[in-house]
Amino acid sequence: MRELLQNPRLTERLVIRIAARRPCRPETLRCVWEERRWRVRPGVQAALAKNPYLDPAIALQLLPSLGPRDLQEVAADREMSTAVRALARRLNVLR
């Protein structure tokens, strides 16, 4: 996965599909997160944050960068961890 993510021909659209895939191994999602080229892209950030298979510690770091609509989706997703949903609700109220 790490080699794939470093491939210069890889597109953001495909990385978003990888990040949004359910079910997905947490290790795969961590690889996407660790690759700076992709984790700075808003679409990839949103796809990662909305995936319940992502490590909650990483999801909590991503939430402040999401827009209100994405935060609402995370807050409403019952598959997400309680802490992630609670922070998404709180951030949405503060905005």
C-alpha positions, 0 to 999 in steps of 0.5 A: 500500500505504501508503494502504491500511495507513492506512485506518481500516476495515482489519482486523488479520486482513487485514493478517496475510493481507498479511504472510503472503502468499508470494510477496510483494514485500519492499517490501510487507512493509516498508510493513507494518513501517513502519506503527506501527499494525500492527507493534506487533500480535503477530499481524502481527509473527509473520506478518512474521517468518515470511515469507522475503520479508521483509528479514532485518534486519527479521526479526532485529528481530522475533524477540525478540518472538515466542513459542516456537512461532513461533520453532520455526517460523522455525527450521525453515523452510528458506526463511528466511535462515540468520541468521534461522533461527540467531537463532530457534534461539538465542532458543528455547534461551535461553527 
